[in-house]
């Protein structure tokens, strides 16, 4: 079970980093690059920490929680797809969404 928790955590990190890199590359203006590179991972982390983390501040019921996880990972997967290509993004999504279906470690 510990290995699955590690994969789940790594999926969250890859999602945040991928969003940051995509944000940096999404513009040629330095101000927008900084805003997107810092803001997108921050929004991801805040939503994750508030609503879907195992010790979330405002935990959602399981259905909406799973939906929000899926949306966050799909957005990150789309960003990774533009950065690394289709296959790495699909592998990321399989791992991220697969670990999301498992119960949270207590």
PAZAPA-4460 file (N, C-alpha, C; in steps of 0.05 Angstrom, whole numbers, plus 32768, in hexadecimal, padded with zeros to 4 digits):
% residues 106
    n_x    n_y    n_z   ca_x   ca_y   ca_z    c_x    c_y    c_z   seq   type   mol
   8011   7FE8   8000   8000   8000   8000   8011   8019   8000     1      X     A
   8029   8017   800C   803B   802E   800D   8044   8036   7FF1     2      X     A
   8049   8023   7FE0   8052   8029   7FC4   803C   8038   7FB5     3      X     A
   8023   8031   7FB9   800D   803F   7FAC   800B   805C   7FB6     4      X     A
   8010   8060   7FD0   800F   807B   7FDB   8026   808B   7FCF     5      X     A
   803D   807F   7FCA   8053   808D   7FBE   804C   8095   7FA1     6      X     A
   8040   8082   7F92   8038   8089   7F77   8023   809F   7F77     7      X     A
   8011   809F   7F8A   7FFC   80B4   7F8B   8009   80CF   7F91     8      X     A
   801C   80CF   7FA3   802A   80E8   7FAA   803B   80F2   7F92     9      X     A
   8049   80E0   7F85   8059   80E8   7F6E   8047   80F2   7F57    10      X     A
   802F   80E7   7F55   801C   80F1   7F40   8014   810E   7F46    11      X     A
   8010   8114   7F60   8009   8130   7F67   8021   8142   7F62    12      X     A
   8039   813A   7F68   8050   814B   7F62   8054   814F   7F44    13      X     A
   8052   813A   7F35   8055   813C   7F17   8040   814F   7F0C    14      X     A
   8027   814D   7F17   8012   815F   7F0D   8019   817C   7F13    15      X     A
   8022   8182   7F2B   8028   819E   7F33   8040   81A8   7F22    16      X     A
   8055   8198   7F20   806C   81A1   7F11   8065   81A4   7EF3    17      X     A
   8056   8191   7EE9   804E   8193   7ECD   803E   81AC   7EC7    18      X     A
   802C   81B3   7ED9   801C   81CC   7ED6   802E   81E4   7ED7    19      X     A
   8042   81E3   7EE9   8055   81FA   7EEA   8066   81FD   7ED1    20      X     A
   8070   81E7   7EC7   8080   81E8   7EAE   806F   81F1   7E97    21      X     A
   8057   81E6   7E95   8045   81EE   7E7F   803E   820C   7E82    22      X     A
   803A   8215   7E9A   8034   8232   7E9F   804B   8243   7E96    23      X     A
   8064   823B   7E9B   807B   824A   7E93   807D   824B   7E75    24      X     A
   8078   8236   7E68   807B   8234   7E4A   8062   823F   7E3B    25      X     A
   804D   8246   7E49   8035   824F   7E3C   8035   826B   7E32    26      X     A
   8049   827A   7E3A   804B   8296   7E31   8068   829E   7E2C    27      X     A
   806B   82B4   7E1D   8086   82BE   7E19   808B   82D7   7E2A    28      X     A
   8076   82E0   7E38   8079   82F7   7E4A   8081   82EE   7E65    29      X     A
   8096   82F9   7E70   80A1   82F0   7E89   808D   82F2   7EA0    30      X     A
   807E   8307   7EA1   806A   830A   7EB6   8055   82F4   7EB6    31      X     A
   804B   82ED   7E9E   8037   82D8   7E9B   8044   82BD   7EA0    32      X     A
   805D   82B9   7E98   806B   82A0   7E9D   806C   829B   7EBC    33      X     A
   8075   82B0   7ECA   8077   82AD   7EE7   805C   82A8   7EF4    34      X     A
   8048   82B7   7EEC   802E   82B4   7EF7   8023   8298   7EF2    35      X     A
   8025   828E   7EDA   801B   8273   7ED4   802C   825D   7EE1    36      X     A
   8046   8261   7EE0   8058   824C   7EEB   8055   8249   7F09    37      X     A
   804F   825E   7F17   804A   825D   7F34   802D   825A   7F3B    38      X     A
   801C   8266   7F2B   7FFF   8266   7F32   7FF1   824B   7F2D    39      X     A
   7FF7   823E   7F16   7FEA   8225   7F10   7FF0   820F   7F25    40      X     A
   8009   820B   7F2C   800E   81F7   7F41   8002   81FF   7F5C    41      X     A
   8001   8219   7F61   7FF6   8223   7F7A   7FD8   821D   7F7B    42      X     A
   7FCA   8222   7F66   7FAD   821C   7F64   7FA9   81FE   7F67    43      X     A
   7FB9   81EE   7F5A   7FB7   81D1   7F5D   7FBB   81C9   7F7A    44      X     A
   7FD0   81D3   7F87   7FD6   81CB   7FA2   7FC0   81D4   7FB6    45      X     A
   7FB5   81EC   7FB2   7FA0   81F6   7FC4   7F87   81E5   7FC1    46      X     A
   7F7F   81E0   7FA8   7F67   81CF   7FA4   7F6B   81B3   7FAF    47      X     A
   7F83   81A9   7FAB   7F89   818E   7FB5   7F88   818E   7FD4    48      X     A
   7F96   81A1   7FE0   7F97   81A2   7FFD   7F7D   81A7   800A    49      X     A
   7F6C   81B8   7FFE   7F52   81BF   8009   7F3E   81A8   8007    50      X     A
   7F3E   819B   7FF0   7F27   8189   7FEA   7F2D   816B   7FE6    51      X     A
   7F45   8164   7FDD   7F49   8148   7FD6   7F60   813A   7FE4    52      X     A
   7F71   8148   7FF2   7F87   813B   8000   7F7C   8128   8015    53      X     A
   7F8C   8114   801D   7F83   8102   8032   7F7B   8110   804C    54      X     A
   7F88   8126   8052   7F82   8136   8069   7F79   8152   8061    55      X     A
   7F66   8153   804E   7F5C   816C   8043   7F4F   817D   8058    56      X     A
   7F51   8197   8054   7F45   81AB   8066   7F26   81A9   8064    57      X     A
   7F1C   81A8   804C   7EFF   81A6   8047   7EFA   818E   8036    58      X     A
   7EFB   8176   8041   7EF9   815E   8030   7EDE   815C   8023    59      X     A
   7EDF   8155   8009   7EC6   8150   7FFA   7EBD   8134   7FFD    60      X     A
   7EA3   812F   7FF9   7E99   8113   7FF8   7EA7   8104   7FE1    61      X     A
   7EA7   80EA   7FE2   7EB8   80DA   7FD0   7EB2   80E0   7FB2    62      X     A
   7E99   80E3   7FAA   7E93   80E8   7F8E   7E9F   8102   7F83    63      X     A
   7E98   8119   7F8F   7EA4   8132   7F86   7EC2   8133   7F8A    64      X     A
   7ECC   8126   7F9E   7EE9   8125   7FA3   7EF7   8117   7F8C    65      X     A
   7EEC   8100   7F84   7EF8   80F1   7F6E   7EF6   8101   7F54    66      X     A
   7EE0   810F   7F50   7EDC   811F   7F38   7EF1   8136   7F37    67      X     A
   7EF5   8143   7F4E   7F08   8159   7F4E   7F24   814E   7F4A    68      X     A
   7F2B   8137   7F56   7F45   812B   7F50   7F49   8125   7F33    69      X     A
   7F34   811A   7F26   7F36   8113   7F0A   7F3A   812D   7EF9    70      X     A
   7F2B   8142   7EFF   7F2D   815B   7EF0   7F49   8166   7EF3    71      X     A
   7F54   8167   7F0C   7F6E   8172   7F10   7F83   8161   7F01    72      X     A
   7F81   8147   7F02   7F95   8136   7EF4   7F91   8138   7ED6    73      X     A
   7F79   813B   7ECC   7F75   813D   7EB0   7F81   8157   7EA5    74      X     A
   7F7E   816D   7EB4   7F89   8187   7EAC   7FA8   8184   7EAC    75      X     A
   7FB3   8178   7EC1   7FD0   8174   7EC2   7FD9   8162   7EAC    76      X     A
   7FCA   814D   7EA6   7FD1   813B   7E90   7FD1   8149   7E75    77      X     A
   7FBD   815B   7E71   7FBD   816A   7E58   7FD6   817C   7E56    78      X     A
   7FDD   8188   7E6C   7FF5   8199   7E6C   800E   8188   7E66    79      X     A
   8010   8171   7E73   8026   815F   7E6E   8027   8155   7E51    80      X     A
   800F   8151   7E46   800E   8148   7E2A   8019   815C   7E17    81      X     A
   8016   8176   7E1D   8021   818A   7E0B   8040   818C   7E10    82      X     A
   8049   8185   7E28   8065   8187   7E2E   8075   816E   7E25    83      X     A
   806B   8157   7E2B   807B   813E   7E28   806F   812B   7E13    84      X     A
   8057   8131   7E09   804C   811F   7DF5   8035   810E   7E00    85      X     A
   8028   8100   7DEF   8010   80F1   7DF5   8016   80DA   7E09    86      X     A
   802A   80CA   7E03   802F   80B2   7E13   8037   80B7   7E30    87      X     A
   804A   80C9   7E35   8050   80D0   7E51   8037   80DB   7E60    88      X     A
   8027   80EA   7E52   800F   80F5   7E5F   7FFB   80DF   7E65    89      X     A
   7FF8   80CC   7E53   7FE6   80B5   7E58   7FF0   80A4   7E6F    90      X     A
   800A   809F   7E71   8015   8090   7E87   8010   809E   7EA1    91      X     A
   8015   80B9   7EA1   800F   80C9   7EB9   7FF2   80C6   7EC1    92      X     A
   7FE0   80C9   7EAE   7FC3   80C8   7EB4   7FBB   80AD   7EBF    93      X     A
   7FC6   8097   7EB3   7FBF   807D   7EBD   7FC8   8079   7EDA    94      X     A
   7FE0   8081   7EE0   7FEA   807F   7EFB   7FDB   8091   7F0E    95      X     A
   7FD7   80AA   7F06   7FCA   80BE   7F18   7FAD   80B6   7F1D    96      X     A
   7F9E   80B0   7F08   7F82   80A9   7F0B   7F7F   808E   7F18    97      X     A
   7F91   807C   7F12   7F90   8061   7F1E   7F94   8063   7F3C    98      X     A
   7FA8   8072   7F45   7FAC   8075   7F62   7F96   8085   7F6F    99      X     A
   7F88   8096   7F60   7F72   80A5   7F6B   7F5A   8094   7F72   100      X     A
   7F57   807D   7F64   7F40   806C   7F69   7F44   805B   7F83   101      X     A
   7F5D   805A   7F8C   7F62   804B   7FA4   7F5C   805B   7FBD   102      X     A
   7F55   804D   7FD3   7F50   805C   7FEC   7F69   806B   7FF6   103      X     A
   7F64   8082   8002   7F7A   8091   800D   7F87   8083   8024   104      X     A
   7FA2   8084   8025   7FAF   8078   803D   7FAA   808A   8055   105      X     A
   7FA5   807E   806B   7F9E   808D   8084   7FB6   8096   8092   106      X     A
***
